[in-house]
Amino acid sequence: MVADRDGMDCLVVGLDAACRRVLAPLFEEGQVPTLESLFDRGTSGSLRSGIPPWTPSAWPSLYTGTNPGKHGLFDFLAFDGYEWDVVDATHLRERAVWEYLSAAGHRSVVVNVPVTHPPRSFDGALIPGYTAPEDPPCHPEGLLDDVRDAVGDYRVYPDAEGDGADTDYAAHREVVRMRGDALTYLADRFDPEFGFLQFQVVDTVFHRFPDEWEAVEAVYEAADEQLDRVLDRVDPDTVVVVSDHGMGEYDDYEFRVNEFLREAGYVETRRGGEGMPTWATVRDSKLRRGETGDVDRSALDAAMAGLARAGVTTQRVVRVLDALGLTGAVGRVVPSSVAESGAEQVDFPASTAFVRSRSELGVRINVEGREPEGTVPPEEYDRVRSELIDLLSGVETPDGDPVFEAVEPREAYFEGPAAEAAVDIVLVPHEFEQLLSARLADDAFGEPSEPWNHKREGVVAVAGEGVDTAASLSGAHIYDVAPTLLALFDLPRAERMDGGVLPVVEPAGVREYADVEPVDAPTREGAVQSRLEDLGYIEGR
């Protein structure tokens, strides 16, 4: 366990999407020497993510030690009937590890950890990360102004305008520097025993610059430089490196589940109007988001919606533009909201079952009495679900390979008071080689719109005093991280946690803790939704 000394007792370094597939070539070329040294002098292994293995569900699983059925976060979106919003910490039902530590008298500083906006009160300091607005409230109140006064500008997201690779690499590297500056400032000010520093852009670089390995190298090198500075300044006894999932190439197929379900008679569609279209994101569409100048957006929106009702959908327009070679030119002046006004959409109230969001990894059944306009009587639920499981289990790619390694009822993956918010049927792609999509198209299969995306195997490494470096981390699961961090402070894991203590440290028993206190919902910022659309995580509105 951690020693009693002047430096920080434990520092967690979060590398979003890090895995051996990504780290091995960086280690071989000596591009991240500080990170490599932690792996060399400690013990490391694969860290299996939960389902879904995406940022907004995986990081909360890591820092609470619970499955989404308990902590309540399944996706980038939270649903209320057929309506949705971007998730935040008001949806979080479980206590974070730094809150457990606070209750035991230990102070923490937390920088850039996803889904921590708005922050809850604890002994220490927190700057929220991914899904927060650009100028989020921090803990304590007014902290962000203090950080900016002390270290210069601080941003949650890269300030990248335009398409220039050099500019964008610099923007990503700059937010990495901000993370290191913020952590060291907060450590000096608050003198914490625990720190949690997360680097998100080591994931987003794959989405923003697919197939540009030099971008990955540039961002990881910046992260390694900051890690070296941070370790020198805070002198932690123990360092734990973790990721929420892995990253890899998707060079097989995109499977459009709603299109498949439409062809099978489960999904109904409509054209135009409000809702959550299953057309495409900015990244996987052929019309690109661009500045519209003095274009009358409202008039164009109305025109496209009218054309859609007449049967002229955006998909048809794109096919014509493709044939004429004009897609790029039109995309530079037509805003994505206009394109989406003409999109063919899933008609949620009229459908039997549908995919709400591709990163939920599953199908929701339109149950009468549960959904606002449900069509499936409760007594038919089991039959319809079994029928859909059988149908989807047998889906094969055009090459004859299985699309899914598992098609299961939600209770096979989720347990807890929030489980009913999950999909009814969980879809786990075979080795995460197939990219699932919620959009409608001419065919249920197509080329992947995301050439790089998430894999289930992340990574964990533990180095420092009191750590058994001979211990094997084989079989480590993301739920095990929070219990292990508590054990490093000689604290028992919470009885509600789904993971156990990794063998690098002795367990300290099990105990019940009080329920978490909820926080009020913050004012939403539309820019957060736009960023998620830009990165391909949600498929537009």
C-alpha positions as CSV (number, residue, x, y, z in Angstrom):
1,M,0.0,0.0,0.0
2,V,1.1,3.6,-0.3
3,A,3.8,4.9,2.0
4,D,3.5,7.9,4.4
5,R,5.8,10.5,2.9
6,D,5.8,14.1,1.5
7,G,5.0,13.3,-2.1
8,M,1.6,12.4,-3.5
9,D,0.6,8.9,-2.3
10,C,-1.0,7.7,-5.6
11,L,-1.4,9.2,-9.0
12,V,-3.7,7.7,-11.6
13,V,-2.9,8.5,-15.2
14,G,-5.8,7.9,-17.6
15,L,-5.0,7.4,-21.2
16,D,-8.2,7.1,-23.2
17,A,-8.2,4.2,-25.7
18,A,-4.6,3.2,-24.8
19,C,-3.8,-0.5,-25.5
20,R,-0.9,-2.7,-26.4
21,R,-1.8,-2.3,-30.1
22,V,-1.2,1.4,-29.8
23,L,1.6,1.5,-27.2
24,A,3.9,-1.3,-28.6
25,P,5.1,0.7,-31.7
26,L,5.5,3.8,-29.5
27,F,7.6,1.8,-27.1
28,E,9.7,0.2,-29.9
29,E,10.6,3.6,-31.3
30,G,11.4,5.1,-27.9
31,Q,8.8,7.9,-28.3
32,V,7.2,7.7,-24.9
33,P,10.1,6.9,-22.5
34,T,8.4,8.1,-19.3
35,L,5.4,5.9,-19.9
36,E,7.5,3.0,-21.0
37,S,9.6,3.2,-17.8
38,L,6.4,2.8,-15.7
39,F,5.5,-0.4,-17.6
40,D,9.1,-1.6,-17.3
41,R,9.5,-1.1,-13.5
42,G,6.0,-2.1,-12.6
43,T,3.5,-4.8,-13.6
44,S,1.1,-4.5,-16.5
45,G,-1.5,-6.3,-18.5
46,S,-4.7,-6.0,-20.5
47,L,-7.7,-4.3,-18.9
48,R,-11.0,-5.6,-20.2
49,S,-13.5,-2.9,-20.6
50,G,-17.2,-3.3,-19.9
51,I,-20.1,-3.1,-22.3
52,P,-20.4,-0.7,-23.9
53,P,-16.7,0.1,-24.1
54,W,-17.2,3.8,-24.8
55,T,-15.9,6.8,-22.8
56,P,-19.2,7.9,-21.0
57,S,-19.9,4.4,-19.7
58,A,-16.4,3.0,-19.3
59,W,-14.8,5.8,-17.2
60,P,-17.6,5.8,-14.7
61,S,-17.3,2.0,-14.4
62,L,-13.6,2.5,-13.8
63,Y,-13.8,5.2,-11.1
64,T,-16.9,3.7,-9.4
65,G,-16.1,0.0,-9.7
66,T,-19.7,-0.7,-10.9
67,N,-21.5,-1.8,-14.0
68,P,-23.7,0.7,-15.9
69,G,-26.8,-0.9,-14.4
70,K,-25.7,0.6,-11.1
71,H,-23.9,3.8,-12.1
72,G,-26.6,4.7,-14.7
73,L,-24.4,5.8,-17.7
74,F,-24.8,3.7,-20.8
75,D,-24.0,6.1,-23.7
76,F,-23.1,9.6,-24.7
77,L,-26.9,10.2,-24.6
78,A,-29.4,9.8,-21.8
79,F,-33.0,9.1,-22.9
80,D,-36.4,10.2,-21.6
81,G,-38.8,8.3,-23.8
82,Y,-37.9,9.3,-27.4
83,E,-36.2,12.5,-26.3
84,W,-32.5,12.6,-25.4
85,D,-29.7,14.8,-23.9
86,V,-26.0,14.5,-23.6
87,V,-25.0,12.7,-20.3
88,D,-23.4,14.4,-17.4
89,A,-22.7,13.7,-13.7
90,T,-26.3,14.3,-12.8
91,H,-27.0,10.9,-14.2
92,L,-24.3,9.2,-12.1
93,R,-25.8,7.1,-9.3
94,E,-22.6,5.8,-7.7
95,R,-19.7,7.4,-5.7
96,A,-16.4,8.1,-7.4
97,V,-13.2,6.8,-5.9
98,W,-12.1,10.3,-4.8
99,E,-15.4,10.6,-2.9
100,Y,-14.7,7.4,-1.0
101,L,-11.2,8.7,-0.2
102,S,-12.6,12.1,0.9
103,A,-14.9,10.4,3.4
104,A,-11.9,8.6,4.8
105,G,-9.9,11.9,5.2
106,H,-7.9,11.8,2.1
107,R,-7.6,14.8,-0.3
108,S,-7.7,14.5,-4.1
109,V,-7.1,16.5,-7.2
110,V,-8.9,15.4,-10.4
111,V,-8.2,16.8,-13.8
112,N,-10.1,16.1,-17.0
113,V,-11.9,12.9,-16.0
114,P,-15.0,12.3,-18.2
115,V,-18.5,12.7,-17.0
116,T,-17.7,14.7,-13.9
117,H,-19.7,17.8,-14.8
118,P,-21.2,19.2,-12.6
119,P,-18.9,18.2,-9.8
120,R,-20.0,16.9,-6.5
121,S,-18.5,18.2,-3.3
122,F,-15.4,16.4,-1.8
123,D,-12.1,17.3,-0.1
124,G,-10.0,18.5,-2.9
125,A,-10.3,20.0,-6.4
126,L,-11.8,18.9,-9.7
127,I,-11.8,20.2,-13.3
128,P,-14.4,18.3,-15.4
129,G,-13.5,16.5,-18.6
130,Y,-15.3,15.1,-21.6
131,T,-19.1,15.9,-22.0
132,A,-18.6,19.1,-19.9
133,P,-19.1,22.5,-21.5
134,E,-16.1,24.5,-22.5
135,D,-16.2,26.7,-19.4
136,P,-17.5,24.2,-16.8
137,P,-18.1,24.9,-13.1
138,C,-15.4,23.3,-11.1
139,H,-14.9,22.3,-7.5
140,P,-14.4,24.4,-5.5
141,E,-16.4,27.2,-7.1
142,G,-14.2,29.7,-9.1
143,L,-11.4,27.2,-9.5
144,L,-11.2,27.4,-13.3
145,D,-10.5,31.2,-13.1
146,D,-7.8,30.5,-10.6
147,V,-6.2,27.9,-12.9
148,R,-6.3,30.2,-15.9
149,D,-4.8,33.0,-13.9
150,A,-2.0,30.7,-12.8
151,V,-1.2,28.7,-15.9
152,G,-2.7,30.6,-18.8
153,D,-5.6,29.4,-21.0
154,Y,-7.3,26.1,-20.1
155,R,-9.7,24.4,-22.4
156,V,-11.7,21.2,-22.2
157,Y,-11.5,20.6,-25.9
158,P,-8.9,21.3,-28.6
159,D,-9.3,24.8,-30.2
160,A,-9.0,23.4,-33.7
161,E,-10.4,25.5,-36.6
162,G,-9.9,24.5,-40.2
163,D,-8.5,21.4,-41.8
164,G,-4.7,22.1,-41.4
165,A,-3.0,19.0,-39.9
166,D,-0.2,21.1,-38.3
167,T,-2.7,23.4,-36.7
168,D,-4.8,20.6,-35.4
169,Y,-1.9,18.6,-34.0
170,A,-0.7,21.7,-32.2
171,A,-4.2,22.2,-30.7
172,H,-4.3,18.7,-29.4
173,R,-0.8,18.9,-28.0
174,E,-1.7,22.2,-26.4
175,V,-4.6,20.8,-24.4
176,V,-2.3,18.0,-23.2
177,R,0.1,20.7,-21.9
178,M,-2.9,22.4,-20.1
179,R,-3.7,19.1,-18.3
180,G,-0.2,18.9,-16.9
181,D,0.0,22.5,-15.9
182,A,-3.4,22.3,-14.2
183,L,-2.5,19.1,-12.3
184,T,0.8,20.5,-11.0
185,Y,-0.8,23.8,-10.0
186,L,-3.6,22.0,-8.1
187,A,-1.1,19.6,-6.4
188,D,1.0,22.6,-5.2
189,R,-2.1,24.4,-4.0
190,F,-4.1,21.5,-2.3
191,D,-1.3,19.1,-1.3
192,P,-3.4,16.0,-2.2
193,E,-2.7,12.4,-1.3
194,F,-4.4,11.2,-4.5
195,G,-4.4,12.5,-8.0
196,F,-6.3,11.5,-11.2
197,L,-5.0,13.0,-14.5
198,Q,-6.8,12.0,-17.7
199,F,-5.7,12.6,-21.3
200,Q,-8.7,12.4,-23.6
201,V,-7.1,13.5,-26.9
202,V,-5.0,10.3,-27.1
203,D,-8.4,8.8,-28.2
204,T,-9.9,11.6,-30.2
205,V,-6.8,11.9,-32.3
206,F,-7.8,8.6,-33.9
207,H,-11.3,9.9,-34.7
208,R,-10.1,13.3,-35.9
209,F,-7.1,12.1,-38.0
210,P,-7.9,8.5,-39.0
211,D,-4.9,6.7,-40.5
212,E,-2.5,9.5,-39.7
213,W,-0.1,7.8,-37.4
214,E,2.1,10.9,-37.1
215,A,-0.8,12.6,-35.4
216,V,-0.9,9.8,-32.8
217,E,2.8,10.0,-32.3
218,A,2.6,13.8,-31.8
219,V,-0.1,13.6,-29.2
220,Y,1.4,10.7,-27.3
221,E,4.8,12.4,-27.2
222,A,3.1,15.5,-25.7
223,A,1.4,13.4,-23.1
224,D,4.6,11.7,-22.2
225,E,6.4,15.0,-21.8
226,Q,3.7,16.2,-19.4
227,L,3.7,12.9,-17.5
228,D,7.5,13.4,-17.0
229,R,6.9,16.9,-15.7
230,V,4.0,15.8,-13.4
231,L,6.0,12.9,-11.9
232,D,8.9,15.1,-11.2
233,R,6.7,17.7,-9.5
234,V,4.3,15.5,-7.4
235,D,6.7,12.6,-6.7
236,P,4.0,9.9,-6.3
237,D,4.7,6.8,-4.3
238,T,2.5,4.7,-6.6
239,V,1.5,5.3,-10.2
240,V,-1.5,3.5,-11.8
241,V,-1.8,3.8,-15.6
242,V,-5.3,2.9,-16.9
243,S,-7.4,3.1,-20.1
244,D,-11.1,2.8,-20.5
245,H,-10.9,0.7,-23.7
246,G,-8.6,0.0,-26.6
247,M,-8.4,1.3,-30.1
248,G,-8.0,-0.4,-33.5
249,E,-8.8,-0.5,-37.2
250,Y,-12.2,-1.3,-38.5
251,D,-11.6,-2.7,-41.9
252,D,-14.5,-5.1,-42.2
253,Y,-18.1,-3.7,-42.5
254,E,-20.5,-1.2,-41.1
255,F,-23.7,-2.9,-40.0
256,R,-26.7,-0.6,-40.1
257,V,-29.0,-2.2,-37.5
258,N,-32.0,0.0,-38.1
259,E,-31.8,-0.6,-41.8
260,F,-31.7,-4.3,-41.1
261,L,-34.7,-4.0,-38.7
262,R,-36.6,-2.0,-41.3
263,E,-36.1,-4.7,-43.9
264,A,-37.3,-7.2,-41.3
265,G,-40.4,-5.2,-40.5
266,Y,-39.6,-3.9,-37.1
267,V,-38.6,-0.3,-37.9
268,E,-40.9,2.3,-39.4
269,T,-39.6,5.5,-40.9
270,R,-40.7,9.0,-41.7
271,R,-39.2,12.0,-43.5
272,G,-38.5,15.4,-42.2
273,G,-39.4,17.0,-38.8
274,E,-37.7,16.8,-35.4
275,G,-36.2,13.8,-33.8
276,M,-33.0,11.8,-33.9
277,P,-32.3,11.0,-37.6
278,T,-30.5,7.9,-38.5
279,W,-28.9,9.5,-41.5
280,A,-25.2,10.2,-40.8
281,T,-22.9,12.2,-38.6
282,V,-20.7,14.8,-40.1
283,R,-17.9,12.4,-40.2
284,D,-19.7,9.5,-41.9
285,S,-21.8,11.6,-44.2
286,K,-20.9,12.9,-47.6
287,L,-22.1,16.5,-46.8
288,R,-19.5,18.2,-44.6
289,R,-20.3,20.7,-41.9
290,G,-19.2,24.1,-43.0
291,E,-19.8,27.8,-42.5
292,T,-23.0,29.0,-44.2
293,G,-22.3,32.7,-44.5
294,D,-25.5,34.5,-45.2
295,V,-27.4,31.3,-46.1
296,D,-31.0,31.4,-44.7
297,R,-30.8,28.3,-42.6
298,S,-34.4,28.3,-41.5
299,A,-35.6,28.6,-45.1
300,L,-33.3,25.8,-46.2
301,D,-34.4,23.7,-43.2
302,A,-38.1,24.2,-44.2
303,A,-37.4,23.5,-47.8
304,M,-35.5,20.2,-47.1
305,A,-38.2,19.1,-44.7
306,G,-40.8,19.8,-47.3
307,L,-38.9,17.9,-50.0
308,A,-38.5,15.0,-47.6
309,R,-42.2,14.8,-47.0
310,A,-42.5,14.6,-50.8
311,G,-40.1,11.7,-50.9
312,V,-36.9,13.6,-51.9
313,T,-34.6,12.7,-49.0
314,T,-31.1,13.8,-48.3
315,Q,-29.8,10.3,-49.1
316,R,-31.3,10.7,-52.7
317,V,-29.8,14.1,-53.0
318,V,-26.3,12.8,-52.0
319,R,-26.5,10.0,-54.6
320,V,-27.2,12.6,-57.3
321,L,-24.4,14.9,-56.2
322,D,-22.1,11.9,-56.1
323,A,-22.9,11.1,-59.7
324,L,-22.3,14.7,-60.7
325,G,-19.1,15.0,-58.6
326,L,-20.6,17.9,-56.6
327,T,-20.8,16.5,-53.1
328,G,-17.8,18.3,-51.7
329,A,-18.8,21.7,-53.2
330,V,-22.3,21.5,-51.9
331,G,-21.2,20.2,-48.5
332,R,-19.0,23.3,-48.0
333,V,-22.1,25.6,-48.0
334,V,-24.9,23.4,-46.7
335,P,-25.1,23.2,-42.9
336,S,-25.5,19.7,-41.4
337,S,-28.7,20.8,-39.7
338,V,-30.2,21.4,-43.2
339,A,-29.1,18.1,-44.5
340,E,-30.6,16.4,-41.4
341,S,-34.0,18.2,-42.0
342,G,-34.2,16.1,-45.1
343,A,-33.1,12.9,-43.6
344,E,-35.2,9.8,-43.5
345,Q,-35.6,8.9,-39.8
346,V,-36.7,6.1,-37.6
347,D,-40.3,6.8,-36.6
348,F,-39.8,5.7,-32.9
349,P,-43.4,5.7,-31.8
350,A,-44.5,3.7,-34.8
351,S,-41.7,1.1,-34.6
352,T,-41.6,-2.2,-32.8
353,A,-37.9,-2.0,-31.9
354,F,-35.0,0.2,-32.9
355,V,-31.4,1.3,-32.2
356,R,-31.5,4.7,-30.4
357,S,-27.8,5.4,-30.5
358,R,-25.0,3.2,-32.0
359,S,-22.7,3.5,-29.0
360,E,-25.4,2.0,-26.7
361,L,-24.6,-1.3,-28.5
362,G,-28.2,-2.6,-28.5
363,V,-31.8,-2.6,-29.5
364,R,-34.6,-1.0,-27.5
365,I,-38.1,-2.5,-27.7
366,N,-41.0,0.0,-28.0
367,V,-43.0,-1.3,-25.0
368,E,-46.5,-0.1,-24.3
369,G,-46.7,1.6,-20.9
370,R,-42.9,2.1,-20.7
371,E,-42.3,4.2,-23.8
372,P,-44.5,7.3,-24.4
373,E,-46.2,5.7,-27.4
374,G,-45.3,2.0,-27.0
375,T,-46.6,-0.5,-29.5
376,V,-45.6,-3.8,-27.9
377,P,-47.9,-5.0,-25.1
378,P,-46.0,-6.0,-22.0
379,E,-47.3,-9.6,-22.3
380,E,-45.6,-9.8,-25.8
381,Y,-42.2,-8.4,-24.6
382,D,-40.5,-11.8,-24.0
383,R,-41.7,-13.2,-27.3
384,V,-40.6,-10.2,-29.3
385,R,-37.3,-10.0,-27.5
386,S,-36.6,-13.7,-28.1
387,E,-37.6,-13.3,-31.7
388,L,-35.2,-10.4,-32.2
389,I,-32.4,-12.2,-30.4
390,D,-32.8,-15.2,-32.7
391,L,-32.9,-13.0,-35.8
392,L,-29.9,-10.9,-34.9
393,S,-27.8,-13.8,-33.7
394,G,-27.7,-15.3,-37.1
395,V,-26.6,-12.2,-39.1
396,E,-23.6,-12.7,-41.2
397,T,-21.5,-10.2,-43.3
398,P,-21.5,-10.5,-47.1
399,D,-18.3,-12.5,-46.6
400,G,-20.1,-15.1,-44.4
401,D,-18.6,-14.0,-41.1
402,P,-20.7,-13.6,-38.0
403,V,-21.5,-9.9,-37.2
404,F,-21.9,-10.6,-33.4
405,E,-20.1,-12.6,-30.9
406,A,-23.0,-12.1,-28.5
407,V,-26.7,-11.1,-28.7
408,E,-28.0,-11.3,-25.2
409,P,-30.8,-9.9,-23.0
410,R,-29.6,-6.9,-21.1
411,E,-29.6,-8.7,-17.8
412,A,-26.6,-10.7,-19.0
413,Y,-24.6,-7.4,-18.8
414,F,-26.4,-5.0,-16.5
415,E,-27.6,-5.4,-12.9
416,G,-28.8,-2.6,-10.6
417,P,-31.4,0.0,-10.1
418,A,-30.6,1.8,-13.4
419,A,-30.7,-1.4,-15.6
420,E,-34.1,-0.6,-17.1
421,A,-32.6,2.5,-18.8
422,A,-30.4,0.1,-20.8
423,V,-31.2,-1.4,-24.2
424,D,-33.4,-4.5,-24.1
425,I,-31.0,-6.5,-26.3
426,V,-27.2,-6.1,-26.1
427,L,-25.3,-6.5,-29.3
428,V,-21.5,-7.2,-29.0
429,P,-19.7,-7.1,-32.4
430,H,-17.5,-10.1,-33.2
431,E,-14.1,-9.1,-31.9
432,F,-15.3,-5.5,-32.5
433,E,-14.4,-5.8,-36.1
434,Q,-17.9,-4.7,-37.3
435,L,-18.9,-1.1,-36.8
436,L,-22.5,-0.8,-35.7
437,S,-24.6,2.1,-37.0
438,A,-28.0,3.5,-36.3
439,R,-28.4,5.1,-39.6
440,L,-30.7,4.2,-42.5
441,A,-29.3,3.5,-45.9
442,D,-29.8,1.6,-49.1
443,D,-28.2,-1.5,-47.7
444,A,-27.7,-3.0,-44.2
445,F,-24.0,-3.4,-44.9
446,G,-21.5,-0.8,-46.1
447,E,-17.9,0.4,-45.7
448,P,-17.1,1.5,-42.1
449,S,-17.6,5.2,-41.7
450,E,-15.1,5.1,-38.8
451,P,-11.8,3.5,-39.9
452,W,-10.6,3.5,-36.3
453,N,-12.8,2.8,-33.3
454,H,-13.0,1.1,-30.0
455,K,-11.8,-2.3,-29.0
456,R,-12.6,-3.9,-25.7
457,E,-9.1,-4.6,-24.4
458,G,-7.5,-1.6,-22.8
459,V,-4.4,-1.6,-20.6
460,V,-3.4,-1.2,-16.9
461,A,0.1,-0.8,-15.3
462,V,1.0,-0.3,-11.6
463,A,4.4,0.8,-10.4
464,G,5.8,2.1,-7.2
465,E,6.2,1.4,-3.5
466,G,4.3,-1.3,-1.8
467,V,3.3,-2.8,-5.2
468,D,3.8,-6.5,-5.9
469,T,5.5,-6.2,-9.3
470,A,5.6,-9.9,-9.7
471,A,1.8,-10.2,-9.6
472,S,0.0,-11.2,-12.7
473,L,-2.7,-8.8,-14.0
474,S,-4.1,-11.5,-16.2
475,G,-7.9,-11.2,-16.3
476,A,-8.0,-7.6,-15.0
477,H,-11.3,-5.9,-15.5
478,I,-12.2,-2.3,-15.6
479,Y,-14.4,-2.8,-12.5
480,D,-11.3,-3.8,-10.5
481,V,-9.6,-0.4,-10.7
482,A,-11.7,1.4,-8.0
483,P,-11.4,-1.4,-5.4
484,T,-7.7,-1.6,-6.0
485,L,-7.2,2.2,-5.5
486,L,-9.1,2.0,-2.2
487,A,-6.9,-1.0,-1.1
488,L,-3.8,1.1,-1.8
489,F,-5.1,3.4,0.9
490,D,-5.9,0.5,3.2
491,L,-9.6,1.1,2.6
492,P,-12.2,-1.7,2.1
493,R,-14.0,-1.9,-1.2
494,A,-17.6,-1.0,-1.3
495,E,-20.0,-3.9,-1.1
496,R,-21.9,-2.6,-4.1
497,M,-18.7,-2.7,-6.3
498,D,-18.7,-5.3,-9.0
499,G,-14.9,-5.7,-9.2
500,G,-12.3,-7.0,-6.8
501,V,-8.8,-5.9,-5.8
502,L,-6.0,-6.6,-8.3
503,P,-3.2,-8.8,-6.8
504,V,-0.7,-6.0,-6.8
505,V,-1.9,-5.0,-3.3
506,E,-3.6,-6.8,-0.3
507,P,-7.4,-6.3,0.0
508,A,-8.7,-4.4,3.0
509,G,-12.0,-6.1,3.3
510,V,-15.5,-5.1,2.2
511,R,-18.0,-2.7,3.8
512,E,-21.2,-0.9,3.0
513,Y,-21.1,2.8,2.2
514,A,-23.9,5.4,2.2
515,D,-25.8,6.1,-1.0
516,V,-24.5,8.9,-3.2
517,E,-26.1,12.4,-3.1
518,P,-27.4,13.5,-6.5
519,V,-26.5,16.9,-8.0
520,D,-28.8,19.3,-9.9
521,A,-28.8,19.2,-13.6
522,P,-26.7,22.0,-15.2
523,T,-27.5,24.3,-18.1
524,R,-26.9,22.4,-21.3
525,E,-24.5,23.6,-24.0
526,G,-25.3,22.7,-27.6
527,A,-21.6,22.8,-28.5
528,V,-21.0,19.6,-26.5
529,Q,-23.5,17.8,-28.8
530,S,-21.7,19.2,-31.8
531,R,-18.3,18.0,-30.7
532,L,-19.7,14.5,-30.2
533,E,-21.2,14.6,-33.7
534,D,-17.9,15.8,-35.1
535,L,-16.1,12.8,-33.6
536,G,-18.7,10.4,-34.9
537,Y,-20.0,9.4,-31.4
538,I,-23.6,10.4,-32.0
539,E,-25.3,10.4,-35.4
540,G,-26.8,13.9,-35.5
541,R,-30.2,15.3,-34.6
